[in-house]
Amino acid sequence: MLVNQFLEQSARRHPDKVALVTKEGRFSYREIDEMANKVANALIADRLEKGDRVAIFMDNSLEAVVGIFGVLKAGGIFLLINPTTKAEKLTYVLNNCRASAFISVQSKLNMITEACNNTPSLRNIYLTGERPQVVSDLHKKNFSFTEILRGSDGHKPPTRTIDVDLATIIYTSGSTGNPKGVMMAHFNMVSAANSISTYLENTPDDIIINVLPISFDYGLYQILMGFKVGATVILERSFLYPYKVIDTIIKEKVTGFPIVPTISAILLQMDDLKKHNLEHLRYISNTAAALPVAHIQKLRESFPQTTVYSMYGLTECKRVSYLPPDQLDIRPTSVGKGMPNEEVYIVDEDGNRVGPDVIGELVVRGSNVMRGYWEMPEETAKRLRPGPYPGEMVLYTGDLFRMDEEGYLYFVARKDDIIKSRGEKVSPKEIENILYEIDEVVEAAVVGVEDAVLGQAIKAFVVLKDGSELKEKEIIRFCSQHLEDFMVPKYIEFKNELPKTDTGKIKKTGLS
C-alpha cells in the first residue's frame, strides 16, 4: 500500500464526509483528493520525475496537506520544513536533498528568495496567492499554487511508485550540527500508521484535533492516520490560544487530542478546565518528551472520561512504544511495550541482549524502521546494524533503557547530548555554531536542563572576550534572528572559562 492511498481509499468510501477542517473552511475527502490530483498533474506537467524531492515550507494549512498528497501522487518525495526555519538552514536542506520543486506562501517571499536562488537543483517554485511575485532567479519557473488548486485537471494520474520507494525525508538535528535526512519509504509510513491507529483504536467516527506543526512527524501522522481510517482532522496552527482550542474541541465534539508536555503544562494551568463539557474526548496521546507522572495524574483528574496514552518514539522509526492505559496506575514511569508489528529489545555495548532490569541501548526491529539517513552512509551505519536474521537491519536508538520482567520499558538517558525541547529534537552543536558567530563569544557550550513545561530547556554557557559588555538579552536576540524559535536558549550563563578534557575539548559534564 502507498501513503497516498490513505486519501484515495477514504475518498472512495466516504466521498462527502468532512476530511479536513482548517481556517480556510471544511473540505470533504472528494475535494481533498481532487485538489491533490490537480497538484500532482501540475507537477508532472512541469517535468517532476519519479523520486524528485519537493520541499513544502508552510504553516499548517489546506495547501500544505494537499501539497503532501499531490507530491506523492506525482511519484515525488515530500519534505516538510518547519516554517520558522531561517534562510541558512533552509538553504542547507534544499541543497542537501537537491530539491527540484518548492511550495510555499507569498508572505515568506523575502526570506525564501535567498534560499531558492542559492539552490541550483531547484527548477520550479510554487507560491500561494492570486498573483504571487516571482522569485528573482530567471532560471527557475514560478507558478501560482492557488491557481493550480482552482484548475480543472482533477483526474487521478497514473501511479508511478511502489511501496519500497521513498515517500518523505524528515530532517532532524544531528550531533554534528547539520540536520540529517531520515528516509522513510511508503511501507515504513504505512506500517507505523497501521500500528498506531490500531492501539489508539481509531475509526471513521473519530474527530482528531491537531495543534502540532505537521513539519513535526507527530503532527504529520495525525493527518495520515486520520485519512487512513476515514476520520475528520481539525488542523490548527498552534496552541497559542488554548481557550480557543478548548472551545473547538467542545464545538466539534473532538474525540482525539495529541499533545506534548508543553501543552499538558498549559492545560493544567487552566483552572476552569473541569467546567467544560469534554465528554466526547475519547483519548489524549503524548509523545516526544515523556510526560511527568504528575502531569499524567492531573490530566486524568481533569479529563476523567478520557483515556491517556503515554508513548515514546523517535523520528527514525516514528513510534516505538505505548503504555496501555490500564497500566498507568501500576507502572506510571514506564513508556510501555513495543507497538503492534514491532519487536524491541535491549543490548549491552557488545550488542548482546540483556536480561530484565539491566540498562542498555534500546533496539527496534520492524517495518517502521527508516531506510537510513539521506546520503550519510557513515551515520546510517551507526544506527542501522545487522539484525537477528540474514539481510535484516535493525535500529539502534542511541537511547538507554531498562526493561522489566513483563517487557515494559523505562527510559534512562540518551547516549548523545541531543536535547528534546517543546517536542523537537535540538542539536546543541547547531546552536553553538550560531553563538560562535557573535564576535564577543570566545567559547560556548549548550546543554539541556530539565523543565516542567518544555521537557528540556536550552541553556547556553558562554565565555566572552575580555572587556566585553555583551548582555544576555542581546545573545538571545541574535539567536532568535538565526534559529527556529524552539532552538533559542532560555538561559544564558556567563563563565570565565569552560571545563575541558585532556585533549582540549570542552567537557559538558557538570554543566547544568
Residue pairs with C-beta under 8 A, 6 or more apart in sequence:
1 163
1 186
1 187
1 190
2 72
2 159
2 161
2 162
2 163
2 167
2 186
2 190
3 72
3 167
3 186
3 189
3 190
3 193
3 224
4 36
4 69
4 72
4 73
6 193
6 224
6 227
6 228
7 19
7 29
7 32
7 33
7 36
7 69
7 227
8 33
8 156
10 17
10 19
10 29
10 227
10 228
10 229
10 230
11 29
11 30
11 32
11 33
13 230
14 29
14 204
14 230
15 28
15 29
15 30
16 28
16 29
16 30
17 28
17 29
17 204
17 230
17 232
18 26
18 27
18 28
18 232
19 27
19 28
19 29
19 31
19 32
19 226
19 227
19 232
19 233
20 26
20 27
20 32
20 62
20 65
20 223
20 232
20 233
20 234
20 235
21 27
21 232
21 233
21 234
21 235
21 252
22 60
22 61
22 62
22 65
22 234
22 235
23 61
23 237
24 61
24 62
25 62
27 35
27 62
29 227
29 230
32 65
32 66
32 69
33 69
34 154
35 62
35 66
35 70
35 149
35 154
36 66
36 69
36 70
36 73
37 70
37 73
37 153
37 154
37 155
37 156
37 157
38 70
38 148
38 149
38 151
38 153
38 154
39 66
39 67
39 69
39 70
39 71
39 73
39 74
39 145
39 148
39 149
40 70
40 71
40 72
40 73
40 74
40 157
41 74
41 151
41 153
41 154
41 155
41 157
42 70
42 143
42 148
42 151
42 153
43 54
43 70
43 71
43 74
43 76
43 101
43 124
44 74
44 75
44 157
46 101
46 123
46 124
46 141
46 143
47 123
48 54
48 74
48 75
48 76
48 100
48 101
48 124
49 75
49 100
50 75
50 76
50 160
50 161
50 165
51 75
51 76
51 77
51 165
51 166
52 75
52 76
52 77
52 100
52 101
53 76
53 77
53 78
53 79
53 97
53 98
53 99
53 100
53 101
53 169
54 67
54 71
54 76
54 77
54 78
54 79
54 99
54 100
54 101
54 102
54 103
55 78
55 79
55 81
55 93
55 94
55 97
55 99
55 101
55 102
55 103
56 64
56 67
56 68
56 71
56 78
56 79
56 80
56 81
56 103
56 104
57 81
57 83
57 85
57 90
57 102
57 103
57 104
57 105
57 108
57 112
58 64
58 67
58 83
58 103
58 104
58 105
59 83
59 105
59 213
59 237
60 210
60 213
60 214
60 219
60 235
60 236
60 237
60 238
61 235
62 235
63 103
63 105
63 128
63 145
63 149
64 80
64 214
65 214
65 223
65 235
66 149
67 78
67 103
67 145
68 78
68 80
68 214
68 220
68 223
71 77
71 78
72 78
72 161
72 167
73 156
73 157
74 157
74 160
75 159
75 160
75 161
75 165
76 101
77 166
77 167
77 168
77 169
78 167
78 168
79 93
79 97
79 99
79 168
79 169
79 170
79 171
79 181
80 168
80 170
80 214
80 215
80 220
81 90
81 93
81 171
81 215
82 213
82 215
82 216
82 484
83 108
83 213
83 215
84 484
84 485
84 486
85 93
85 484
86 111
86 481
86 482
86 483
86 484
87 111
87 112
87 114
87 115
88 482
89 179
89 484
90 111
90 112
90 115
91 114
91 115
91 118
91 119
92 178
92 179
93 99
93 171
93 179
93 181
94 102
94 115
94 116
94 119
94 121
94 122
95 118
95 119
95 120
95 121
96 178
96 179
96 181
96 374
96 375
97 169
97 181
97 374
98 121
99 119
99 121
99 122
100 121
100 122
100 123
100 124
101 122
101 123
101 124
101 125
101 126
102 112
102 116
102 119
102 122
102 124
102 125
102 126
103 126
103 127
103 145
104 112
104 125
104 126
104 127
104 128
105 127
105 128
105 129
106 127
106 128
106 129
106 132
106 133
109 127
109 132
109 133
109 135
112 135
113 135
113 136
116 122
116 125
116 135
116 137
116 140
117 135
117 136
117 137
117 140
122 140
123 140
123 141
124 140
124 141
124 142
124 143
125 134
125 135
125 140
125 141
125 142
125 143
126 142
126 143
126 144
126 145
126 148
127 133
127 135
127 142
127 143
127 144
127 145
128 144
128 145
128 146
129 144
129 146
130 144
130 146
131 144
132 142
132 144
132 145
132 146
134 142
135 142
161 186
162 186
163 185
163 186
163 187
163 190
164 185
164 186
164 187
165 185
165 186
166 183
166 184
166 185
166 186
166 371
167 184
167 185
167 186
167 188
167 189
168 184
168 189
169 181
169 182
169 183
169 184
169 374
170 181
170 182
170 184
170 217
170 315
171 179
171 180
171 181
171 182
172 179
172 180
172 182
172 315
172 425
173 179
173 180
173 418
173 425
173 426
173 427
173 430
174 180
174 379
174 427
175 416
175 417
175 418
175 427
175 429
176 427
176 429
177 427
177 429
177 430
177 432
177 433
178 430
179 427
179 430
180 373
180 374
180 376
180 379
181 373
181 374
181 375
181 376
182 315
182 316
182 370
182 373
182 374
183 370
183 371
183 372
183 373
183 374
184 318
184 370
184 371
185 371
187 367
188 318
188 367
188 368
188 369
188 370
188 371
189 224
189 318
191 341
191 366
191 367
191 368
192 221
192 317
192 318
192 319
192 368
193 221
193 224
193 225
193 228
194 228
194 340
194 341
195 319
195 339
195 340
195 341
195 342
195 368
196 221
196 225
196 318
196 319
196 322
196 339
197 225
197 228
197 229
198 339
198 340
199 309
199 322
199 324
199 339
199 340
200 225
200 256
200 283
200 285
200 309
202 208
202 225
202 226
202 228
202 229
202 231
202 256
203 229
203 231
204 229
204 230
204 231
205 231
205 255
206 226
206 229
206 231
206 232
206 255
206 256
206 282
207 231
207 232
207 234
207 252
207 253
207 254
207 255
207 256
207 280
208 222
208 225
208 226
208 231
208 232
208 233
208 234
208 254
208 255
208 256
208 257
208 258
209 233
209 234
209 236
209 245
209 248
209 249
209 252
209 254
209 256
209 257
210 219
210 222
210 223
210 233
210 234
210 235
210 236
210 258
211 236
211 237
211 238
211 239
211 245
211 259
211 263
212 218
212 219
212 222
212 258
212 260
212 423
213 219
213 238
214 220
214 222
214 223
214 235
216 423
216 424
217 315
217 318
218 258
218 260
218 287
218 288
218 313
218 423
219 258
221 318
222 233
222 258
223 233
223 235
225 231
226 232
226 233
227 233
231 256
232 252
234 248
234 252
234 254
236 245
236 248
239 245
239 262
239 263
239 266
242 266
242 267
242 270
243 270
246 270
246 273
246 276
246 278
248 254
249 257
249 278
249 281
250 276
250 277
250 278
253 280
254 280
254 281
255 280
255 281
255 282
255 283
256 281
256 282
256 283
256 285
257 281
257 283
257 284
257 285
258 284
258 285
258 286
258 287
259 267
259 284
259 285
259 286
260 286
260 287
260 288
260 289
260 422
260 423
260 455
261 286
261 288
261 289
261 290
261 291
261 292
261 295
261 423
261 453
261 454
261 455
262 422
262 423
262 453
262 454
262 455
264 286
264 291
264 295
264 299
265 295
265 452
265 453
266 453
267 273
267 299
267 302
268 295
268 298
268 299
268 302
273 302
274 302
278 303
278 305
278 306
279 305
281 303
281 305
281 306
282 306
282 307
283 306
283 307
283 308
283 309
284 299
284 303
284 306
284 307
284 308
284 309
285 308
285 309
285 311
286 308
286 309
286 310
286 311
287 311
287 312
287 313
287 319
287 423
288 313
288 420
288 423
288 424
288 455
289 420
289 421
289 423
289 455
289 456
290 310
290 312
290 335
290 411
290 455
291 299
291 310
292 452
293 332
293 333
296 308
296 310
296 328
296 332
297 332
299 306
299 308
300 306
300 308
300 328
307 325
308 325
308 328
309 322
309 323
309 325
310 322
310 323
310 328
310 334
310 335
310 336
311 319
311 321
311 322
311 323
311 335
311 336
312 319
312 320
312 321
312 322
312 335
312 336
312 409
312 411
313 319
313 320
313 321
314 320
314 397
314 399
315 370
315 425
316 369
316 370
316 383
316 395
316 397
317 342
317 364
317 366
317 368
317 369
317 370
317 395
317 397
318 368
319 339
319 368
320 335
320 338
320 339
320 342
320 344
320 362
320 364
320 397
320 409
321 335
321 336
321 337
321 338
321 339
321 344
321 409
322 335
322 336
322 337
322 339
323 331
323 334
323 335
323 336
323 337
323 408
324 336
324 337
327 334
327 336
327 408
331 404
331 408
333 410
334 404
334 408
334 409
334 410
335 409
335 410
335 411
336 408
336 409
337 344
337 407
337 408
337 409
338 344
338 364
338 366
338 409
341 366
341 367
341 368
342 364
342 365
342 366
342 368
343 364
343 365
343 366
344 362
344 363
344 364
344 365
344 403
344 409
345 353
345 362
345 363
345 403
346 353
346 354
346 358
346 359
346 360
346 361
346 362
346 363
346 401
346 402
346 403
347 353
347 354
347 360
347 361
347 363
347 396
348 354
348 358
348 360
348 361
349 360
349 361
351 385
354 360
356 402
356 403
356 404
356 405
357 402
357 403
357 404
357 405
358 402
359 400
359 401
359 402
359 412
360 400
360 401
360 402
361 396
361 397
361 398
361 399
361 400
361 401
361 415
362 397
362 399
362 400
362 401
362 409
363 394
363 395
363 396
363 397
364 394
364 395
364 397
365 387
365 388
365 392
365 394
365 395
369 384
369 393
369 394
369 395
370 383
370 384
370 395
372 380
372 383
372 384
373 379
373 380
373 383
382 396
383 395
383 396
383 397
383 398
384 393
384 394
384 395
384 396
385 393
385 394
385 396
386 392
386 393
386 394
387 393
387 394
388 394
398 414
398 415
398 416
399 411
399 412
399 413
399 414
399 415
400 411
400 412
400 413
400 414
400 415
401 409
401 410
401 411
401 412
402 409
402 410
402 412
403 409
403 410
404 410
417 428
417 447
417 448
417 508
418 425
418 426
418 427
418 428
419 425
419 426
419 427
419 428
419 446
419 447
419 448
419 456
419 458
420 426
420 448
420 455
420 456
421 448
421 451
421 454
421 455
421 456
421 457
421 458
421 486
421 487
422 454
422 455
422 486
423 455
424 484
424 486
424 487
426 448
426 458
426 486
426 487
428 445
428 446
428 447
428 448
429 446
430 483
430 487
431 446
431 458
431 460
431 479
431 483
431 487
431 489
432 444
432 445
432 446
432 460
434 478
434 479
434 482
434 483
435 441
435 444
435 446
435 460
435 462
435 475
435 479
436 444
437 478
437 482
438 470
438 475
438 478
439 465
440 464
440 465
440 468
440 470
441 462
441 463
441 464
441 465
441 470
441 475
442 463
442 464
442 465
443 462
443 463
443 495
443 497
443 498
443 506
444 460
444 461
444 462
444 463
445 460
445 461
445 498
445 506
445 508
445 511
446 458
446 459
446 460
446 461
446 489
447 458
447 459
447 461
447 508
447 511
447 512
448 456
448 457
448 458
448 459
449 456
449 457
449 459
449 491
449 512
450 456
450 457
451 457
451 490
454 490
457 490
457 491
458 487
458 488
458 489
458 490
458 491
459 489
459 490
459 491
459 492
459 493
459 511
459 512
460 475
460 489
460 491
460 492
460 493
461 493
461 494
461 495
461 498
461 511
462 475
462 492
462 493
462 494
462 495
463 494
463 495
463 496
463 497
463 498
464 470
464 494
472 492
472 494
475 489
475 492
476 488
476 489
476 492
479 487
479 488
479 489
480 488
498 506
498 507
498 511
499 506
499 507
499 509
499 510
499 511
500 506
500 507
501 507
